[in-house]
Amino acid sequence: MGRVPATVTWGLLAAWAVHDAEEVATMAGWARKARPRLERRFPNVPWERLEVSQRHVNVAIGLMGGVMAGAAALAALPLVLGGVHVLAHVLTRPRRANVKQKGGRRP
């Protein structure tokens, strides 16, 4: 299997940057505005998990940008587009409160 041309990896980085620049600009505001409408339409969904601050968005996308840039430089995009992308979503999700239940057990 041949090596992927550098223009492909840098082009994918550029496409990702354009896509995520739009998310930095709109994600937190959209989530705040859409929540009341979504709560009415889907009342059984735990909408408190949709609360995303602009700081959270900036940090998460900035960290992923560093990974994407490094991967483009190393031409390791299959790794990034697969496991690392999923890992970034898992690591940057809002955390639940660590509340003890009866008997000292955690949920």
N, C-alpha and C positions, 0 to 999 in steps of 0.2 A: 504494500500500500504506500502510495506516495505522500510526500509532505504537503500540507495545506499551505497555499500561498499566503504571505503576510498580509496582502490586501484583503483577504477573506477574514482573517482574525481581527484586524483593525477595523474592517467594515462592520463586523458584528458588534464590536465594542462601541462604535459610533451609533449604530442602530439602538443598542441598549441605552446609551446615554440620552438620546433624543426621547426615547420612550419613558425613561425614568425621570427626566427633567419635567415632563408633563405631570408625572405622579407627585413630584416634590411640590409643584405649583398648585395642585388641585386636591390631593388626597384628604388631608385633614379637614379642609373646608367643606368638601363634598360630604364626608362622613357626618359632620356636624349638621349640615343642612338636610340631608336625606333621612337621618335617623327618625324623626317624628313620623314621616310618611311610611317608612318601612315598619315601624312599630305598629302602626294601625293595620297595615296590610298583612303582616306576619307576626301576630302577637305572641307566639310560642317560641320565638327565637331569642336567645340571650343577648340582646342588643348592647348591653354594657361592654361587651368585648369589642364592639366596633369603635369605641372611643379611642381615637388616635391623636396624639398631640403633634403639632408641627415639628417639635424637637425629636420625637420618636421617629417620624417619617425621615427627617434629615439624617439622623444617625444611622438608621437601618439602610437607607439607600446609599449613603456615603460609604459605609462599610462594604456593602456589596459592590460598589464601584471600584474600591481598591482591589477586591478579589478579581473582578472582571478585567481590570487593567493588567494585573499580574498574569492572569491566564492568557490574555491576548499576547502579552510579551513572550510568554513561554509556548504559545500555540497549543494550550491545553484546554481548549473550549469544551470538548466532550465532558470532562470532569466538572467544569463550572456549570454547564447547562444542565447537568444531571444532579449529582449529589449535593454540591455546595449550594446551589440555588435553594433546594429544599431545606438544607440545614440552616441557611440564613433566615428563612421564614420561621422555622421552629425556634431559633435562638432569639429572635427579635419580637416574638409575640408577647402581648401583655401578660403578666403573671397573675395567677389567682392568689387571693389572700390565703395565708397559711393558717387556717383556723382549726383548732382542735374540736373534735366531736366528743360526745359522752364517752367516758371510759378512757380518755386520753388518746384515742386513735385519731389519726388525721384522715380527711376525706380522700 
